[in-house]
Amino acid sequence: MNRLTSIAKKHTRIVVGLMSGTSHDGVDAVVARIKGAGAGCTVELITHSYTPYPDKLGSEVGKAFDGPTSLVCSLNFELGEFFAAAALGAVKEAGLKIEDVDLIGSHGQTIYHVPPGATGGGAGKAGSTLQIGEGAVIARRTGAVTINDFRTADMAAGGHGAPLVPLADWVMFRRPGKVTALQNIGGIANVTVVTEDLDGVMGFDTGPGNSLIDETVRILTRGRIKYDKGGKLAASGEIIPKLMQKLVANPYFKKKPPKSTGRETFGKALAEKIVAEHRAARKEDILCTLTHLSAMSIRAAYDDFVFPAHGKLDRIALCGGGAGNDFLVSLLRRLFEGIPVIDIEELGVPAQAREALCFAVLANETMSGNPGNVPSVTGAGSGAILGKINL
C-alpha cells in the first residue's frame, strides 16, 4: 500500500500502455510521460513499438476465440509473458530502466465480447466480456505496478465496456472551438467525436474495420497471406452487388449508440460464410466488397449518428492498422469529400500508437482515483474507476 500511495502522490508519472486489438496480430507498446490527471493532464509520447505475435501464438489466439477453456486458460498466462516482454522492450527502446516506470496499463487481448442486450453467448441482457494477458504475470515479470482488465468495471455499471478510449482522446486531442472525429480502423472500427467540452464527446463502434477483410484473406489464401497489404487485392476487384446488399442490411448498423460490436459479429464466422456462398467469385471481388463495406458503414454511421449530433466536423483523423490500407483510405476520402481526412500523425501521435497511449492515460486516471469511462458513451449508469491493480 505504501508503494501505491507513493505513486498516487506523484504529479508526473512514467506509464507504459499495452494494446492488442481485434485483429490479434501483435502488441503495441508505448512509454509516456504523463503530468497531472483529468482535464489538466498533459501527455508526452516517449516511444512506440510494435511486437508481432509469432505465427503459432497468433494462431492459438484465433483458436481461443471459440475455446476450449483449457486453451484460453493457458493463453492467459502465455500472453501475460508476451505483454511483459513487449513492455520491457519498449522501456529499453525509450532509453529508460524498468525502475523508472510507475505504471503499466494493459488492455489485454479480447477473446469474447457480448454487449448488453445481446442474445448470444448466454449472457442475457447484462452482457459480458473477456480480455486475457494476465496482469499478475506482467507485474511479476516487470516489477511494475500493472493495471489491466479495464472493460469489466464499466460493464458492471451497466455499460458496454467499449469504447473506453473517448476520455483519453478528449484529454489528448481536444482543441478550443474544434470538433474532431478520431476514426480508428482496427479489427473493429470505432469513432470518438472530440469536442471542447467533455459533455459533447460521443463514441461508438461503427462496425467492421479490418477483421472481416483479414479473416477472409486468410481463408482465401489458406493462411499464406494474413492481410491485404495496402488494399492492393481489393483495389483490383469490383463490388459484388448481391453480397454488398446483404451485408449492409446487418441490423447493427442502424442500432443507436451506445453500442459496441466485435469479431463475434464481424469476424471469422461471417468470413467463412461469405467465402462458402461465393466460391465462384474472384477473391479480389470479395475483398473489394468487404473493403467498401468498411468504408460505407463508417460513412453511414456519421450520417445516422455523428452529423445529427454535431453538425459540421473540422476534421477526421484516421488511426489504427486500417490507416495503412491505401485503398480503404482513398474510399473514405471520397465518401467524406469536403471534410479533411488526415492521418492522426498530424496531431502528433503515430496511427498505430493511439490506442496503447489511451490505455496509458486510463491507467494514470485509475491511479489518480478518477473514473475512466464516459457513461454517455458506454451506456453505464455511472462513472467507474477502471481496471484491476497488480503489484
C-alpha positions as CSV (number, residue, x, y, z in Angstrom):
1,M,0.0,0.0,0.0
2,N,2.9,2.3,0.7
3,R,4.1,1.8,-2.9
4,L,0.7,2.7,-4.3
5,T,0.4,5.7,-2.1
6,S,3.8,6.9,-3.3
7,I,2.8,6.6,-6.9
8,A,-0.6,8.2,-6.4
9,K,1.1,11.3,-4.9
10,K,3.3,11.9,-7.9
11,H,2.4,14.7,-10.3
12,T,4.4,13.3,-13.1
13,R,4.4,9.5,-13.9
14,I,6.1,7.4,-16.5
15,V,3.5,5.0,-17.8
16,V,3.6,2.1,-20.3
17,G,0.5,1.4,-22.3
18,L,-0.1,-2.0,-24.0
19,M,-2.7,-2.9,-26.6
20,S,-3.7,-5.8,-28.8
21,G,-6.8,-5.4,-30.8
22,T,-9.4,-7.5,-32.5
23,S,-7.0,-8.3,-35.4
24,H,-4.9,-10.3,-32.9
25,D,-1.7,-9.7,-34.8
26,G,0.6,-8.4,-32.1
27,V,1.1,-5.9,-29.2
28,D,1.6,-2.2,-29.4
29,A,3.5,-0.7,-26.5
30,V,4.1,2.9,-25.7
31,V,6.0,4.7,-23.0
32,A,4.6,8.1,-22.0
33,R,5.3,10.9,-19.5
34,I,2.0,12.0,-18.0
35,K,1.7,15.1,-15.9
36,G,-1.4,15.6,-13.8
37,A,-4.7,13.9,-14.4
38,G,-8.2,14.6,-15.8
39,A,-8.8,17.8,-17.7
40,G,-5.4,19.3,-16.7
41,C,-3.5,16.3,-17.9
42,T,-0.6,16.6,-20.4
43,V,0.7,13.5,-22.3
44,E,4.1,13.2,-23.9
45,L,4.8,10.1,-26.0
46,I,8.3,9.0,-25.5
47,T,8.4,5.9,-27.7
48,H,6.1,3.4,-29.5
49,S,7.0,-0.1,-30.6
50,Y,5.1,-3.0,-32.1
51,T,5.8,-6.7,-31.4
52,P,4.0,-9.1,-33.8
53,Y,2.7,-12.4,-32.4
54,P,4.8,-15.4,-33.6
55,D,2.7,-17.4,-36.1
56,K,2.0,-20.2,-33.6
57,L,0.9,-17.8,-30.9
58,G,-1.3,-15.8,-33.3
59,S,-2.9,-19.0,-34.5
60,E,-3.6,-20.1,-30.9
61,V,-5.3,-16.8,-30.1
62,G,-7.5,-17.2,-33.1
63,K,-8.5,-20.7,-32.0
64,A,-9.2,-19.4,-28.5
65,F,-12.0,-17.3,-29.8
66,D,-14.0,-20.5,-29.9
67,G,-12.4,-22.2,-26.9
68,P,-11.6,-24.7,-25.5
69,T,-11.4,-23.4,-21.9
70,S,-8.0,-25.1,-21.4
71,L,-6.5,-23.1,-24.3
72,V,-8.0,-19.8,-23.0
73,C,-6.6,-20.6,-19.6
74,S,-3.1,-21.4,-20.8
75,L,-3.0,-18.4,-23.2
76,N,-3.9,-16.0,-20.4
77,F,-0.5,-16.7,-18.8
78,E,1.4,-17.1,-22.1
79,L,0.1,-13.7,-23.3
80,G,1.0,-12.2,-19.9
81,E,4.6,-13.2,-20.6
82,F,4.4,-11.8,-24.1
83,F,2.9,-8.5,-22.9
84,A,5.6,-8.2,-20.2
85,A,8.3,-8.7,-22.8
86,A,6.8,-6.1,-25.0
87,A,6.7,-3.6,-22.1
88,L,10.3,-4.3,-21.2
89,G,11.3,-3.9,-24.8
90,A,9.5,-0.5,-25.1
91,V,11.1,0.7,-21.9
92,K,14.6,-0.2,-23.2
93,E,13.9,1.5,-26.5
94,A,12.9,4.6,-24.6
95,G,16.3,4.6,-23.0
96,L,14.9,4.1,-19.6
97,K,15.1,1.4,-16.9
98,I,12.0,-0.5,-15.7
99,E,12.6,1.1,-12.3
100,D,11.8,4.4,-13.9
101,V,8.3,3.2,-14.8
102,D,5.4,4.0,-12.4
103,L,2.6,2.1,-14.0
104,I,1.8,-0.3,-16.8
105,G,-1.8,-0.1,-18.3
106,S,-2.6,-3.2,-20.4
107,H,-5.9,-3.7,-22.3
108,G,-5.1,-7.3,-22.9
109,Q,-6.4,-9.5,-25.8
110,T,-10.1,-9.6,-26.2
111,I,-11.3,-13.2,-26.5
112,Y,-15.0,-12.7,-26.4
113,H,-17.3,-9.7,-26.0
114,V,-21.1,-9.8,-25.6
115,P,-22.7,-6.3,-25.5
116,P,-25.6,-5.7,-23.1
117,G,-28.9,-6.8,-24.6
118,A,-27.2,-9.4,-26.9
119,T,-29.0,-12.7,-27.1
120,G,-25.9,-14.8,-27.9
121,G,-23.2,-16.2,-25.6
122,G,-25.7,-17.0,-22.8
123,A,-25.0,-13.6,-21.3
124,G,-28.6,-12.4,-21.4
125,K,-29.3,-8.7,-21.1
126,A,-26.3,-7.8,-18.8
127,G,-23.5,-8.6,-21.3
128,S,-20.1,-9.9,-20.6
129,T,-16.5,-9.6,-21.8
130,L,-13.2,-11.4,-21.5
131,Q,-9.7,-10.0,-22.1
132,I,-6.7,-12.2,-21.4
133,G,-3.0,-11.5,-20.8
134,E,-2.6,-12.0,-17.1
135,G,-1.8,-8.7,-15.3
136,A,-0.2,-10.5,-12.3
137,V,2.3,-12.1,-14.7
138,I,3.1,-8.7,-16.3
139,A,3.6,-7.2,-12.8
140,R,5.8,-10.1,-11.7
141,R,8.0,-10.2,-14.8
142,T,8.5,-6.4,-15.0
143,G,8.3,-5.4,-11.3
144,A,6.0,-2.5,-12.2
145,V,2.5,-1.9,-10.9
146,T,0.2,-3.2,-13.6
147,I,-3.4,-2.2,-14.2
148,N,-5.4,-4.5,-16.5
149,D,-9.0,-5.7,-17.3
150,F,-10.3,-2.2,-17.9
151,R,-13.7,-3.1,-19.5
152,T,-15.3,-5.0,-16.7
153,A,-15.9,-2.2,-14.3
154,D,-17.8,-0.3,-16.9
155,M,-19.9,-3.4,-17.8
156,A,-20.6,-3.9,-14.1
157,A,-22.1,-0.4,-14.1
158,G,-24.4,-1.4,-17.0
159,G,-22.2,-0.2,-19.8
160,H,-20.8,-1.8,-23.0
161,G,-17.2,-1.8,-21.7
162,A,-16.4,-0.1,-25.0
163,P,-15.3,2.1,-26.4
164,L,-13.2,3.2,-23.4
165,V,-10.7,5.5,-25.3
166,P,-13.0,8.6,-25.6
167,L,-11.9,10.1,-22.2
168,A,-8.2,9.7,-23.1
169,D,-9.0,11.1,-26.6
170,W,-10.6,14.1,-25.1
171,V,-7.6,14.6,-22.7
172,M,-5.1,14.5,-25.6
173,F,-6.9,15.8,-28.7
174,R,-9.4,18.5,-27.7
175,R,-8.8,21.9,-29.2
176,P,-10.6,25.2,-28.4
177,G,-13.5,25.7,-30.8
178,K,-12.8,22.5,-32.8
179,V,-14.7,19.3,-33.3
180,T,-12.5,16.4,-34.4
181,A,-13.6,12.8,-35.2
182,L,-11.0,10.3,-34.4
183,Q,-11.7,7.3,-36.6
184,N,-10.0,4.2,-35.5
185,I,-9.8,1.3,-38.0
186,G,-8.7,-1.7,-36.1
187,G,-10.3,-5.1,-36.4
188,I,-13.4,-3.3,-35.5
189,A,-13.9,0.4,-36.5
190,N,-14.8,2.9,-33.9
191,V,-15.2,6.7,-33.7
192,T,-14.7,9.2,-31.0
193,V,-16.0,12.7,-31.6
194,V,-13.9,15.1,-29.5
195,T,-15.4,18.4,-28.6
196,E,-14.0,21.2,-26.4
197,D,-16.3,20.1,-23.5
198,L,-16.4,16.5,-22.2
199,D,-20.2,16.7,-22.2
200,G,-20.2,16.8,-26.0
201,V,-17.9,13.8,-26.5
202,M,-19.5,10.8,-28.2
203,G,-18.1,7.4,-29.3
204,F,-19.2,4.0,-30.5
205,D,-18.2,1.1,-32.8
206,T,-19.2,1.9,-36.3
207,G,-18.8,-1.8,-37.5
208,P,-16.2,-3.8,-39.3
209,G,-12.7,-2.4,-39.8
210,N,-10.0,-4.9,-40.8
211,S,-11.2,-8.1,-39.1
212,L,-13.6,-9.2,-41.7
213,I,-11.2,-8.4,-44.5
214,D,-8.2,-10.1,-42.8
215,E,-10.1,-13.3,-41.9
216,T,-11.3,-13.5,-45.5
217,V,-7.8,-13.1,-46.8
218,R,-6.6,-15.9,-44.5
219,I,-9.4,-18.2,-45.7
220,L,-9.0,-17.4,-49.4
221,T,-5.2,-17.9,-49.3
222,R,-5.2,-20.8,-46.8
223,G,-3.2,-18.8,-44.4
224,R,-0.4,-17.8,-46.9
225,I,-1.4,-14.1,-46.6
226,K,-2.6,-12.6,-43.4
227,Y,-4.0,-9.3,-44.7
228,D,-4.5,-7.3,-47.9
229,K,-1.4,-5.1,-47.7
230,G,-2.3,-1.6,-48.8
231,G,-5.6,-2.9,-50.1
232,K,-4.0,-3.9,-53.4
233,L,-6.1,-7.0,-53.9
234,A,-9.3,-5.2,-53.1
235,A,-8.4,-2.3,-55.4
236,S,-8.1,-4.6,-58.4
237,G,-11.6,-6.1,-57.8
238,E,-15.2,-5.0,-58.2
239,I,-18.1,-4.9,-55.8
240,I,-20.4,-7.9,-55.8
241,P,-23.8,-6.2,-55.6
242,K,-25.8,-9.1,-54.0
243,L,-23.2,-9.6,-51.4
244,M,-23.0,-5.9,-50.6
245,Q,-26.8,-5.6,-50.4
246,K,-26.9,-8.5,-47.9
247,L,-24.0,-7.1,-45.8
248,V,-25.3,-3.6,-45.4
249,A,-28.6,-5.0,-44.1
250,N,-26.9,-6.1,-40.9
251,P,-29.1,-4.7,-38.1
252,Y,-26.1,-3.5,-36.2
253,F,-25.6,-0.5,-38.5
254,K,-29.0,1.0,-37.6
255,K,-28.7,0.3,-33.9
256,K,-28.5,3.6,-32.0
257,P,-25.5,4.3,-29.7
258,P,-24.4,3.4,-27.1
259,K,-23.3,0.3,-29.0
260,S,-20.4,-2.0,-29.4
261,T,-19.6,-5.0,-31.5
262,G,-16.7,-7.4,-32.1
263,R,-15.4,-10.3,-34.2
264,E,-18.4,-12.4,-32.9
265,T,-20.4,-10.4,-35.4
266,F,-17.8,-9.2,-38.0
267,G,-15.2,-11.9,-37.8
268,K,-14.2,-15.4,-38.9
269,A,-17.7,-17.0,-38.8
270,L,-19.1,-14.4,-41.2
271,A,-16.0,-14.6,-43.4
272,E,-16.3,-18.3,-43.7
273,K,-20.0,-17.9,-44.6
274,I,-19.2,-15.3,-47.2
275,V,-16.5,-17.4,-48.9
276,A,-18.7,-20.6,-48.8
277,E,-21.6,-18.7,-50.5
278,H,-19.3,-17.1,-53.2
279,R,-17.0,-19.9,-54.2
280,A,-17.2,-18.9,-57.8
281,A,-16.3,-15.2,-57.2
282,R,-12.8,-13.9,-57.6
283,K,-11.1,-13.2,-54.3
284,E,-10.3,-9.7,-55.4
285,D,-14.1,-9.0,-55.9
286,I,-14.9,-10.4,-52.4
287,L,-12.2,-8.3,-50.8
288,C,-13.3,-5.2,-52.8
289,T,-16.8,-5.7,-51.5
290,L,-15.7,-6.1,-47.9
291,T,-13.4,-3.0,-48.1
292,H,-16.2,-1.0,-49.4
293,L,-18.4,-2.3,-46.6
294,S,-15.9,-1.0,-44.0
295,A,-15.8,2.5,-45.7
296,M,-19.5,2.7,-46.3
297,S,-20.5,1.6,-42.8
298,I,-18.2,4.3,-41.4
299,R,-19.8,7.0,-43.6
300,A,-23.3,5.7,-42.7
301,A,-22.6,5.9,-39.0
302,Y,-21.7,9.5,-39.4
303,D,-24.8,10.3,-41.4
304,D,-27.1,8.5,-38.9
305,F,-25.5,9.5,-35.6
306,V,-22.5,11.8,-35.8
307,F,-23.7,14.6,-38.0
308,P,-27.2,14.9,-36.4
309,A,-25.5,15.4,-33.0
310,H,-22.6,17.6,-34.0
311,G,-23.2,19.0,-37.5
312,K,-20.0,20.1,-39.1
313,L,-16.7,18.4,-38.3
314,D,-13.5,20.3,-38.6
315,R,-11.5,17.1,-39.5
316,I,-11.5,13.3,-39.4
317,A,-8.2,11.8,-38.1
318,L,-7.6,8.2,-39.1
319,C,-5.7,5.8,-36.8
320,G,-5.3,2.1,-36.3
321,G,-3.9,-0.5,-38.7
322,G,-6.5,0.4,-41.4
323,A,-5.0,3.8,-41.8
324,G,-2.3,1.9,-43.7
325,N,-4.8,0.5,-46.2
326,D,-4.4,2.9,-49.0
327,F,-7.5,1.7,-50.9
328,L,-9.7,2.0,-47.8
329,V,-8.3,5.4,-47.0
330,S,-9.0,6.6,-50.6
331,L,-12.6,5.4,-50.3
332,L,-13.1,7.3,-47.1
333,R,-11.6,10.5,-48.6
334,R,-14.0,10.2,-51.5
335,L,-17.0,9.5,-49.2
336,F,-16.1,12.4,-46.9
337,E,-15.3,14.9,-49.7
338,G,-15.3,18.4,-48.2
339,I,-14.1,17.3,-44.8
340,P,-10.3,17.0,-44.3
341,V,-9.4,13.3,-43.7
342,I,-6.0,13.3,-42.1
343,D,-3.6,10.8,-40.5
344,I,-3.6,11.1,-36.7
345,E,0.2,11.6,-37.0
346,E,-0.6,15.2,-38.0
347,L,-1.9,15.6,-34.4
348,G,1.4,14.3,-33.0
349,V,0.6,10.6,-32.4
350,P,1.5,7.7,-34.7
351,A,-1.6,5.9,-36.1
352,Q,-0.8,2.6,-34.5
353,A,0.2,4.1,-31.1
354,R,-3.0,5.9,-30.3
355,E,-4.9,3.1,-28.5
356,A,-1.9,1.9,-26.4
357,L,-1.4,5.5,-25.5
358,C,-5.0,5.8,-24.4
359,F,-4.6,2.9,-22.0
360,A,-1.6,4.5,-20.5
361,V,-3.8,7.6,-19.9
362,L,-6.6,5.4,-18.4
363,A,-4.1,3.7,-16.1
364,N,-3.0,7.1,-14.9
365,E,-6.6,8.1,-14.3
366,T,-7.2,4.9,-12.2
367,M,-4.1,5.6,-10.1
368,S,-5.4,9.1,-9.6
369,G,-8.8,7.8,-8.4
370,N,-10.7,9.1,-11.3
371,P,-13.4,7.4,-13.4
372,G,-12.0,6.4,-16.8
373,N,-15.3,5.7,-18.7
374,V,-17.7,8.3,-20.2
375,P,-21.2,7.0,-19.2
376,S,-22.9,8.7,-22.1
377,V,-20.6,6.9,-24.5
378,T,-20.7,3.4,-23.0
379,G,-24.2,3.5,-21.6
380,A,-23.0,2.8,-18.0
381,G,-25.2,4.0,-15.2
382,S,-22.3,5.9,-13.6
383,G,-18.7,6.7,-13.8
384,A,-16.3,3.8,-12.9
385,I,-12.7,3.6,-11.8
386,L,-11.4,1.1,-14.3
387,G,-9.1,-1.8,-14.1
388,K,-7.5,-4.2,-11.6
389,I,-4.3,-3.4,-9.9
390,N,-1.5,-5.9,-9.7
391,L,1.6,-5.4,-7.5
